[in-house]
Amino acid sequence: MENGNQSGAGTGGPQPRGPRVQFINFGSDRMAEAFQAARRQPNWATRAAVLTFLIIIGIPILLLLLLATVAAAVVFSVLMSINWVVSRFSTSKSPEHGRRNVRVINRD
């Protein structure tokens, strides 16, 4: 056995070695294969996939967000106008209205 060779079992007998740890990430290997397969596809296939994604997923999500925005604007405007009407037609009372069991201390 050579002194520089420490990677394998030598002929000098059994040598004490620690546990061998090997990190394997099969998910990234599969993702890399899928990415390479996607890159090998012709340009029209990529365009068709993007268009299909937009039609099936992208546009409906965009429309739902737009609908939610319009609905929120309508609800808040209706509530603001109801509040305005109620505040306009409510009878104005004295400045002390709403105070109960409160002793006002005037400091002049």
N, C-alpha and C positions, 0 to 999 in steps of 0.2 A: 504494500500500500504506500502510495506517495503521501508526503506530508501535506501537500496542497489540496488533495482530494478529500473533501469532507462531505460531499453531497450524496454519496452512495455507500452501500455496505462494502467494506474492503475484505481482503483475504486474511486480515490479521485477527479474525475472530469477532465475536459480537461486541458492538460498541454501545454504550448507553446513549440513547437518544430520547429526546422529549417527544411529546405528542405532535403529530404532523397536522398542521392546520391549513386548510385550503378554503379560500373564500370563493364561493360560486354564486353567481347571480343569474339564474336562468331567465328571469323576467327581462333583464336588459338585453340578453342575447336574442330573445324572441322579438323584442321591440326593434332591435337593430335589423333583424331579418325582415320584419314587416316594413321598416323604413326603406330598406334597399329595394324591396319588391315594389313599393310605391314609387320610388324614383325610376324604376325601369319601365313604368307604364308610359304609354304615349300621352302626349299633351292633351288630346281630346278627352281621354279618360279622366284626367285630373280636373279638367273644366267641367265635365259631366258630374263628377263627384261633388265638387264645390257647389254647382248649381242645384243639385239634388239636396244637399245639406241646407242651402239657403231656402229652398222652397218648402222643405218639410219641417225644418226646425227654426231657422233664423227669422223668416218673415212672420210666422205665427207668434213668436216671442216678442218681436218688435211691435206687432199689432196689439198684443195683450198689454204691453207696457204703455202704449199710446192710449188705449182704452182706460186703463187705470188712472192715468194722468188726467184725462178729460173728466172721468167720474169724480175724482178728488176735487178738481176745480169747481165742478158743478155743486157738489155737496158743500164745500166751504163757502161758495158765493150765496147759496140758499140760506145757510146758517147765519152768515153775516147780515143778509138782508132781513131775516127774521129778528135778529138782535137789534138792528137799526129801527125797525118798525116798533118793536116792543119798547125800546128806550124813548122813542119819539112820543108815543101815545100814553106813556105812563105818567101819572099825575106827579108833578114835582112837589116834594114835601119840604119841610124845613131842613136846614143844614144839619140839624140834630137827628134827623131820621136815621134809624138803624142803630142808634146808640141806646143800649139798655144797661142799667146799673153801672154807668160810667160817670165818674165825677171829673168834670173838665176843670183843670186848674189854669186860670189865666195869669200869665206872668208878664206884667207890664213894667 
